[in-house]
Amino acid sequence: MSLSIGQEVATLRKMTVKELRVKYAELFDDETRTGNKAWLIKRIAWRMQAQAEGGLSKRARQRADELANEADLRMSPPKLTPESPSPSELTTTSTVTFSRDQRLPLPGTVLTREYKGQTVQVRVLEHGFEHDGQVYRSLIAVAKAITGTHTNGYLFFRLRKEARR
């Protein structure tokens, strides 16, 4: 790199991104949307060096043309902006149904179990379970609160598929 190119790179490093984008547009006859300062400095420095020293050799340009003919290359994406979709295209509504677990009794039922000499009672709610004044989301949470360990709630309260009603 010649001394003048080195000085130019030092000058480029002091410039703001906005100034670098203007410089890029002057050198490449095309604007850029990037805000990456390091990339802009490299590209501008490369272009300035190529202009100062004559760019690629004739042989290198021929080889580049051969490679470009073999590949379907695009240097930048198309500048077409798609129309924004209507709100009805963005949102879809559908009905979701949840089936109640058949092992569970109906809401209002009280599950009773003897555990370590005490009688444990849990009331089945529409959306959860109540035990000692607290509401839990699942039987597993209730069983864990009672036993202190992770326990399968259906097994703890002896709810099996055969007991369906």
MOBEL-V96537 format. One record per residue. RES is the residue in one letter. OMEGA is omega as a letter, one per 30 degrees, with the letter a starting at -180 (none if undefined). Layout:
res = (RES:RES)
omega = (OMEGA:OMEGA)
This chain:
res = (M:S:L:S:I:G:Q:E:V:A:T:L:R:K:M:T:V:K:E:L:R:V:K:Y:A:E:L:F:D:D:E:T:R:T:G:N:K:A:W:L:I:K:R:I:A:W:R:M:Q:A:Q:A:E:G:G:L:S:K:R:A:R:Q:R:A:D:E:L:A:N:E:A:D:L:R:M:S:P:P:K:L:T:P:E:S:P:S:P:S:E:L:T:T:T:S:T:V:T:F:S:R:D:Q:R:L:P:L:P:G:T:V:L:T:R:E:Y:K:G:Q:T:V:Q:V:R:V:L:E:H:G:F:E:H:D:G:Q:V:Y:R:S:L:I:A:V:A:K:A:I:T:G:T:H:T:N:G:Y:L:F:F:R:L:R:K:E:A:R:R)
omega = (a:a:a:l:l:l:l:l:l:l:l:a:l:a:l:l:l:l:l:l:l:l:l:a:l:a:a:a:l:l:l:l:a:l:a:a:a:a:l:l:a:a:a:l:l:a:l:l:l:l:a:a:l:l:a:l:a:a:a:l:l:l:l:l:l:a:a:l:a:a:l:a:l:a:l:a:l:a:l:l:a:l:a:a:l:a:l:l:a:a:l:l:l:a:l:l:l:l:l:l:a:l:a:l:a:l:a:l:l:l:a:a:l:l:a:l:l:l:a:l:l:l:l:l:l:a:l:a:a:l:a:l:l:l:l:a:a:l:l:l:l:a:l:l:a:a:a:l:l:a:l:a:a:l:a:a:l:l:a:l:a:a:a:l:none)
